[in-house]
Amino acid sequence: MELPRGMKDFEEKENVNIEHIRNHFKKLSNLYGFSFMDPSPIELLSV
């Protein structure tokens, strides 16, 4: 089994946009009774 290769680096502006969307999604999921699970960013495709 090989380990996952490198990860993508996000620039600050892109990271701000990602966080905005994540926060909006968290608010909506809480509104409908769901809790947000933050999965590991390092997973093999076979998983």
C-alpha positions as semicolon CSV with decimal commas, in nm:
position;residue;x (nm);y (nm);z (nm)
1;M;0,000;0,000;0,000
2;E;0,141;0,338;-0,101
3;L;0,100;0,652;0,105
4;P;-0,097;0,941;-0,048
5;R;0,112;1,192;-0,243
6;G;0,131;1,565;-0,167
7;M;-0,164;1,786;-0,089
8;K;-0,284;2,095;-0,272
9;D;-0,185;2,429;-0,123
10;F;-0,456;2,695;-0,115
11;E;-0,381;3,064;-0,145
12;E;-0,532;3,298;0,113
13;K;-0,818;3,425;-0,107
14;E;-0,920;3,072;-0,203
15;N;-0,900;2,960;0,161
16;V;-1,126;3,250;0,268
17;N;-1,385;3,140;0,009
18;I;-1,367;2,778;0,125
19;E;-1,415;2,879;0,490
20;H;-1,713;3,099;0,397
21;I;-1,883;2,806;0,224
22;R;-1,797;2,565;0,509
23;N;-1,941;2,804;0,770
24;H;-2,260;2,849;0,566
25;F;-2,293;2,472;0,529
26;K;-2,241;2,422;0,904
27;K;-2,514;2,675;0,986
28;L;-2,758;2,509;0,747
29;S;-2,681;2,160;0,871
30;N;-2,729;2,269;1,234
31;L;-3,058;2,435;1,139
32;Y;-3,189;2,098;1,015
33;G;-3,053;1,899;1,310
34;F;-2,739;1,757;1,153
35;S;-2,392;1,781;1,299
36;F;-2,093;1,850;1,079
37;M;-1,820;1,585;1,059
38;D;-1,481;1,703;0,939
39;P;-1,320;1,404;0,766
40;S;-0,947;1,351;0,746
41;P;-0,796;1,535;0,449
42;I;-0,556;1,244;0,393
43;E;-0,731;0,935;0,262
44;L;-0,642;0,682;-0,003
45;L;-0,888;0,652;-0,292
46;S;-0,940;0,286;-0,201
47;V;-1,087;0,394;0,134
